Amino acid sequence: MEDNTANKFGNEANEDLKRDEDVSFNKTRIDLSLVNRKVSEARKEMANYLIGQHEMVDLLLIGLFSGGHILLEGVPGIAKTLTAKVLSKMLSVDFSRIQFTPDMMPSDIIGTSVFNMKTNEFVFKKGPVFTNIVLIDEINRAPAKTQAALFEVMEERQITYDGVTYKLGFPFLVIATQNPIEQEGTYRLPEAQLDRFLFKINLDYPTLEEEQEILSRFRNGKSIDFNEVSSIFSKVDIDEIGNTISEVRIDDTILKYIAEITYKTRNHGKLYLGASPRASLSMLKAAKTIAAIKGRDFVIPEDVQFVALHVLNHRIILSPEAEMEGLDEKVVIDEIIKSVEIPR
């Protein structure tokens, strides 16, 4: 279970999310009605298939609206893949699933050249990554060369093959899952790839009450029919919401607050590796998105605190001394946030 102190900011922000659902949107400088309506519909649809995990749902929506890739980490059987599939079905876009295995090659992801007998030429056959939503199941099961095949597509939304660049369509979102416990047949993700994920969401076991509700819902052995998932978002909706979020205001004092949090990770005695400027940019995008979801057209420090843990926890590496003390990333990030003066 996660440390209560480390989860303080996330829990407080979750309470804010619930209280802010009834915000009057005509008081904001920009029109947030579409964001409000779509978020409400998405939460209700997710609740038909998921029990609990409310924070994860909001983080997934932040990733969708801000164009950031999501890494879901947790033990088997806690609905990581189910969550990704339900989210993909709520979007009226193309979807593909890639099951990573130790023998997978880069060409299995990005595509390869195929000889066309009629034209007597080689033609590039696009791989499953050429879609809108990609679910990569057990991403840490593929070797390093296959992991590296994702670098360009995750950062630049394009594939370069044999000197030719192929652009991917809008939207493009990678949702990856991994099991942190099992070690046999797995490969550690390169830091360069981890840095390309907006969030790493750590999923816990359900509570006793949630587990009872799961059993009650499926007591008759009924399986989930993903064809029954309602379509909530079109490409136009996602584009319009993204344009709206780009107009959310963020004061210079909040920008400085984000920069100081990131900078502290590079000068902390318990950390061997700090966060990159990409982490600051990720916090900026995510904070603007959560502000819009909560019905505000401006960012406050609590928005930054809510997203900071999930933005930073996969971008930092603990020092050997901190690991020997039994510390984890959440405790250190919480310590850093507390040490930075909150702007007023």
C-alpha positions in Angstrom: 0.0 0.0 0.0 1.2 3.5 -0.7 2.5 5.8 2.0 -0.3 8.0 3.4 2.0 11.0 3.6 3.1 10.6 0.0 -0.5 10.4 -1.1 -1.6 13.6 0.7 -1.6 15.9 -2.2 -3.3 13.4 -4.5 -6.1 12.7 -2.0 -6.7 16.4 -1.4 -6.8 17.1 -5.1 -9.3 14.2 -5.5 -11.6 15.9 -3.0 -11.3 19.1 -5.0 -12.3 17.2 -8.2 -15.5 16.0 -6.5 -16.3 19.4 -5.1 -15.7 21.2 -8.3 -18.1 19.1 -10.5 -20.9 21.6 -9.9 -18.8 24.7 -10.9 -20.7 27.4 -12.9 -18.7 27.5 -16.1 -20.1 30.9 -17.2 -17.9 32.5 -14.7 -14.7 31.5 -16.5 -12.9 33.5 -19.2 -13.1 30.6 -21.7 -16.0 28.2 -22.4 -15.3 25.0 -20.5 -18.8 23.5 -21.1 -17.6 20.8 -23.6 -14.8 19.8 -21.2 -17.2 19.5 -18.3 -19.8 17.6 -20.3 -17.4 15.1 -21.8 -15.5 14.5 -18.6 -18.8 13.8 -16.8 -19.9 11.3 -19.5 -16.5 9.6 -19.5 -16.5 9.1 -15.7 -20.0 7.6 -15.8 -19.1 5.3 -18.7 -15.9 4.1 -17.0 -17.8 3.4 -13.8 -19.9 0.9 -15.7 -16.8 -1.2 -16.1 -14.4 -0.2 -13.4 -14.9 -0.2 -9.6 -12.9 2.4 -7.8 -9.7 3.8 -9.4 -11.3 7.3 -9.7 -7.9 9.0 -9.7 -6.6 6.8 -12.4 -9.6 7.7 -14.6 -8.9 11.4 -14.2 -5.2 10.9 -15.0 -6.1 8.9 -18.1 -8.3 11.8 -19.3 -5.5 14.3 -18.6 -3.2 12.2 -20.8 -5.8 12.0 -23.5 -6.5 15.8 -23.5 -2.9 16.8 -23.3 -1.6 14.3 -25.8 0.6 12.5 -23.2 1.4 8.8 -23.1 0.5 6.7 -20.0 2.3 3.9 -18.3 0.1 1.7 -16.0 2.1 -0.3 -13.4 0.6 -2.9 -11.1 0.4 -6.5 -10.3 -1.7 -8.8 -12.6 -5.4 -8.8 -12.3 -6.2 -5.2 -11.3 -7.8 -4.1 -14.6 -4.8 -2.4 -16.3 -5.7 -3.8 -19.7 -9.4 -3.6 -19.1 -9.0 0.2 -18.4 -7.1 0.8 -21.5 -9.5 -1.1 -23.7 -12.6 0.7 -22.2 -10.9 4.1 -22.8 -10.1 3.2 -26.4 -13.7 2.1 -27.0 -14.9 5.5 -25.7 -13.0 7.1 -28.6 -14.3 7.1 -32.2 -10.8 6.5 -33.4 -8.6 3.6 -34.6 -7.2 1.2 -31.9 -4.6 -1.5 -31.9 -3.2 -3.8 -29.2 0.4 -5.1 -29.2 1.4 -7.9 -26.9 5.1 -7.5 -26.2 7.1 -10.7 -26.0 10.9 -11.4 -25.6 11.2 -12.5 -29.3 9.5 -9.4 -30.7 11.4 -7.4 -33.3 11.2 -3.6 -34.1 9.6 -4.5 -37.5 6.7 -6.1 -35.6 5.8 -2.7 -34.3 6.7 -0.1 -36.9 6.4 -2.2 -40.1 8.7 -3.5 -42.7 9.4 -3.5 -46.5 7.6 -6.0 -48.6 8.5 -6.9 -52.2 5.6 -6.2 -54.6 5.8 -8.7 -57.4 3.6 -6.6 -59.7 5.7 -3.4 -59.5 9.0 -5.2 -58.9 9.6 -2.7 -56.0 9.8 -2.8 -52.2 6.7 -1.3 -50.5 6.6 -0.2 -46.8 3.9 -2.1 -45.0 2.9 -0.1 -41.9 2.9 -1.9 -38.5 0.3 -1.8 -35.7 1.7 1.4 -34.3 0.1 3.3 -37.1 -3.2 4.0 -35.4 -4.7 6.5 -32.9 -4.7 4.6 -29.6 -2.0 1.9 -29.0 -2.3 -0.5 -26.1 1.1 -2.1 -25.4 0.6 -5.0 -23.0 3.5 -5.9 -20.8 5.8 -3.4 -22.3 8.8 -4.5 -20.2 8.8 -8.0 -21.9 10.4 -6.8 -25.1 14.2 -6.5 -25.5 16.1 -3.1 -25.8 16.2 -2.9 -29.6 12.4 -3.3 -29.7 12.0 -0.7 -26.9 14.1 1.7 -28.9 11.7 1.4 -31.9 9.2 3.4 -29.8 11.5 6.4 -29.2 10.7 8.4 -32.3 7.0 7.5 -32.6 6.3 8.4 -29.0 8.1 11.8 -29.1 7.7 13.0 -32.7 4.5 11.1 -33.8 6.3 9.8 -36.8 8.3 6.8 -38.1 11.5 7.0 -40.2 12.1 3.9 -42.2 14.7 3.5 -45.0 15.1 7.3 -45.2 11.4 8.0 -45.6 9.4 9.7 -42.8 5.8 8.6 -42.2 3.6 10.8 -40.1 1.0 9.4 -37.7 -2.5 10.8 -37.6 -4.2 12.8 -34.8 -4.7 11.8 -32.0 -1.9 9.4 -31.1 -1.7 8.0 -27.6 0.3 5.1 -26.2 -1.1 3.3 -23.1 1.4 0.7 -21.8 1.1 -1.7 -19.0 3.8 -3.5 -17.0 4.1 -5.8 -13.9 6.6 -4.4 -11.4 6.9 -7.7 -9.5 7.7 -10.4 -12.1 11.4 -10.4 -13.2 11.8 -13.5 -15.3 11.6 -12.7 -19.0 11.4 -8.9 -18.5 13.6 -6.0 -19.4 14.0 -2.8 -17.6 12.7 0.2 -19.6 15.4 2.6 -20.8 15.3 6.0 -19.0 14.9 7.6 -22.4 11.7 5.7 -23.0 10.3 6.3 -19.5 10.9 10.0 -20.0 8.5 9.9 -23.0 5.6 8.9 -20.8 3.6 11.8 -19.3 2.5 9.7 -16.3 3.3 6.5 -14.6 0.2 5.5 -12.7 0.8 3.0 -9.9 -2.3 0.9 -9.3 -3.1 -0.7 -5.9 -5.2 -3.6 -4.9 -8.9 -2.7 -4.4 -10.3 -2.1 -1.0 -12.3 -4.8 0.8 -15.6 -3.0 -0.1 -14.5 -2.6 -3.8 -13.6 -6.3 -4.0 -17.0 -7.2 -2.7 -18.6 -5.0 -5.3 -16.5 -6.6 -8.0 -17.7 -10.1 -6.9 -21.3 -8.9 -6.7 -21.2 -7.4 -10.2 -19.9 -10.6 -11.8 -21.6 -13.1 -9.6 -23.6 -14.5 -12.5 -20.4 -15.0 -14.6 -21.3 -12.4 -17.2 -18.3 -11.3 -19.2 -17.6 -7.8 -20.4 -18.8 -6.9 -23.9 -16.6 -4.1 -25.1 -18.9 -3.5 -28.0 -21.4 -2.1 -25.5 -19.0 0.7 -24.5 -20.5 4.1 -25.5 -18.5 6.3 -27.8 -17.9 9.6 -25.9 -15.1 11.4 -27.9 -14.7 12.1 -31.6 -11.5 13.4 -33.1 -13.1 16.8 -33.3 -14.0 16.7 -29.6 -10.4 15.9 -28.6 -9.0 18.6 -30.9 -11.5 21.2 -29.6 -10.8 20.2 -25.9 -7.1 20.5 -26.6 -7.4 23.9 -28.1 -9.5 25.0 -25.1 -7.0 23.7 -22.6 -4.2 25.6 -24.4 -6.0 28.8 -23.4 -5.9 28.0 -19.7 -3.9 30.7 -17.9 -0.8 29.9 -15.9 0.9 32.7 -13.9 4.6 33.2 -13.9 4.7 32.3 -10.2 3.3 28.9 -11.0 5.8 28.4 -13.8 8.6 29.2 -11.3 7.0 26.8 -8.8 7.1 24.0 -11.4 10.7 24.8 -12.3 11.8 24.8 -8.7 10.2 21.4 -8.0 12.0 19.9 -11.1 15.3 21.6 -10.2 15.2 20.2 -6.7 15.2 16.7 -8.0 18.6 17.3 -9.6 20.1 18.5 -6.3 18.6 16.2 -3.8 20.9 14.0 -1.7 18.6 11.0 -2.0 18.4 11.0 -5.7 21.0 9.6 -8.2 19.1 11.0 -11.2 16.8 14.0 -11.4 14.1 15.0 -13.8 14.7 16.5 -17.2 13.1 19.7 -18.6 10.6 17.4 -20.3 9.2 16.7 -16.8 8.6 20.5 -16.3 6.8 20.7 -19.6 4.7 17.6 -18.7 3.7 19.2 -15.4 2.8 22.4 -17.2 0.5 20.6 -19.7 -1.0 18.3 -17.0 -1.6 21.1 -14.6 -3.5 23.2 -17.2 -5.6 20.1 -18.1 -6.6 19.3 -14.5 -7.5 22.9 -14.0 -9.9 22.8 -17.0 -11.3 19.5 -15.7 -12.0 21.1 -12.4 -13.8 24.0 -14.1 -11.1 26.7 -13.9 -9.4 28.7 -16.7 -6.3 29.2 -14.5 -3.8 27.0 -12.8 -3.3 27.0 -9.0 -0.5 25.3 -7.0 -2.8 22.4 -6.0 -3.0 21.4 -9.6 0.8 21.1 -9.8 0.9 19.2 -6.6 -1.8 16.7 -7.9 0.1 15.8 -11.1 3.7 16.1 -9.7 3.9 12.6 -8.3 2.7 10.9 -11.4 4.9 13.1 -13.7 8.1 12.6 -11.6 8.0 9.1 -10.1 9.3 7.3 -13.2 11.8 10.1 -14.1 14.0 10.0 -11.0 16.3 7.3 -9.7 17.0 6.9 -6.0 20.5 6.9 -4.7 21.9 3.6 -3.4 21.8 5.0 0.2 18.1 5.9 -0.1 17.3 2.4 -1.4 19.1 0.9 1.5 17.0 3.0 3.8 13.9 1.5 2.2 12.6 4.8 0.7 10.6 5.0 -2.4 10.1 7.7 -5.1 6.8 8.9 -3.6 8.3 9.8 -0.2 11.2 11.7 -1.9 8.8 13.6 -4.2 6.5 14.5 -1.3 9.6 15.8 0.6 10.6 17.9 -2.4 7.2 19.4 -2.8 7.0 20.3 0.9 10.4 22.0 0.6 9.4 24.4 -2.2 7.6 27.6 -1.2 4.0 27.6 -2.4 3.3 30.8 -4.5 0.5 33.0 -3.2 
